[in-house]
Amino acid sequence: MTGCIFCEIAARNIPARIVYEDDLAIAFEDINPQALVHILIVPRKHIATALEIGDADQALIGHLFQMGAKIAQNKGIAEKGFRLVMNTNADAGQTVFHIHLHLLGGRSMHWPPG
């Protein structure tokens, strides 16, 4: 999608610190980290919000979560714990309207968040 920063990163038109990528998704370090490990996991397919995820996207969403688990293991945070979060719309903190998971870890997480 034209004008979407995550689409541009996925197309390699904008540089990012990529930690993993495949045909379906790309994962890169957040430029404004909220934890010691803060990775964004972004599908290559443009879907603006979780409200637009369709039946045909079920396998893609599962793939994003599997990527998150693998990256957490590779970063050494799986055993102690990590979060996978998807914000939806502005009040939830979504600032880029292309769905993405935040992989957060490397520190103790508190509840409730926000």
C-alpha positions as CSV (number, residue, x, y, z in Angstrom):
1,M,0.0,0.0,0.0
2,T,1.4,3.4,-1.0
3,G,2.4,5.5,2.0
4,C,2.5,2.7,4.5
5,I,5.8,2.7,6.3
6,F,5.5,-1.0,7.2
7,C,4.8,-1.9,3.6
8,E,7.9,0.1,2.6
9,I,10.0,-1.7,5.2
10,A,8.7,-5.1,4.0
11,A,9.6,-4.1,0.5
12,R,13.1,-3.1,1.7
13,N,12.6,0.5,0.5
14,I,13.2,1.8,4.0
15,P,16.0,0.4,6.1
16,A,15.3,-1.4,9.4
17,R,17.2,-3.7,11.8
18,I,15.7,-6.9,10.5
19,V,15.9,-9.9,12.8
20,Y,13.8,-12.4,10.7
21,E,11.9,-12.5,7.4
22,D,10.2,-15.0,5.2
23,D,7.7,-14.9,2.3
24,L,4.8,-14.0,4.7
25,A,6.2,-11.6,7.2
26,I,9.2,-9.5,8.4
27,A,10.4,-8.8,11.9
28,F,12.5,-5.9,12.9
29,E,13.6,-3.9,16.0
30,D,11.3,-1.1,17.2
31,I,12.9,2.3,16.8
32,N,11.3,3.4,20.1
33,P,11.7,0.3,22.3
34,Q,9.6,-0.2,25.4
35,A,11.5,-3.1,26.7
36,L,15.1,-4.5,26.4
37,V,13.7,-6.6,23.5
38,H,11.1,-4.9,21.4
39,I,10.5,-6.5,18.0
40,L,7.7,-5.7,15.5
41,I,6.4,-8.6,13.6
42,V,4.7,-7.4,10.4
43,P,2.8,-9.4,7.7
44,R,3.8,-8.5,4.2
45,K,0.1,-8.3,3.3
46,H,-1.4,-5.0,4.2
47,I,-4.2,-5.3,6.7
48,A,-4.9,-2.0,8.5
49,T,-6.3,-3.2,11.8
50,A,-7.3,-6.4,13.6
51,L,-10.9,-5.5,12.6
52,E,-10.0,-6.2,9.0
53,I,-8.5,-9.7,9.6
54,G,-10.6,-12.1,7.5
55,D,-11.2,-15.8,7.5
56,A,-8.5,-16.2,4.8
57,D,-6.0,-14.6,7.1
58,Q,-6.2,-17.2,9.9
59,A,-3.0,-19.0,8.9
60,L,-1.1,-15.7,8.5
61,I,-2.0,-14.6,12.0
62,G,-0.9,-18.0,13.4
63,H,2.3,-17.6,11.5
64,L,3.0,-14.2,13.1
65,F,2.6,-15.8,16.6
66,Q,4.9,-18.7,15.7
67,M,7.5,-16.2,14.5
68,G,7.1,-14.4,17.8
69,A,7.8,-17.5,19.7
70,K,10.9,-18.4,17.6
71,I,12.3,-14.9,17.9
72,A,11.8,-15.0,21.6
73,Q,13.7,-18.2,21.8
74,N,16.5,-16.8,19.6
75,K,16.7,-13.6,21.8
76,G,16.9,-15.7,24.9
77,I,13.7,-14.4,26.5
78,A,11.4,-17.4,26.0
79,E,12.1,-19.1,29.3
80,K,11.6,-16.0,31.6
81,G,8.6,-14.8,29.6
82,F,7.5,-12.3,26.9
83,R,4.5,-10.6,25.5
84,L,3.0,-10.6,22.0
85,V,0.6,-7.6,21.7
86,M,-1.5,-6.2,18.8
87,N,-2.9,-2.8,19.3
88,T,-6.1,-1.9,17.4
89,N,-7.0,1.8,16.7
90,A,-5.8,4.9,18.3
91,D,-7.1,4.6,21.8
92,A,-5.3,1.2,22.1
93,G,-2.0,2.8,20.9
94,Q,-2.0,1.8,17.3
95,T,0.0,4.5,15.4
96,V,0.8,2.6,12.2
97,F,-2.3,1.3,10.5
98,H,-0.8,-2.0,9.3
99,I,-1.3,-4.8,11.8
100,H,1.8,-6.0,13.7
101,L,2.7,-7.8,16.8
102,H,4.9,-6.3,19.4
103,L,7.3,-8.8,20.9
104,L,8.3,-7.4,24.3
105,G,10.6,-9.0,26.8
106,G,13.9,-8.9,28.7
107,R,12.3,-7.3,31.7
108,S,9.5,-8.0,34.2
109,M,6.1,-7.0,32.7
110,H,3.4,-5.6,35.0
111,W,-0.4,-6.0,34.9
112,P,-2.4,-4.2,34.0
113,P,-0.5,-2.7,31.1
114,G,-1.1,0.9,30.0
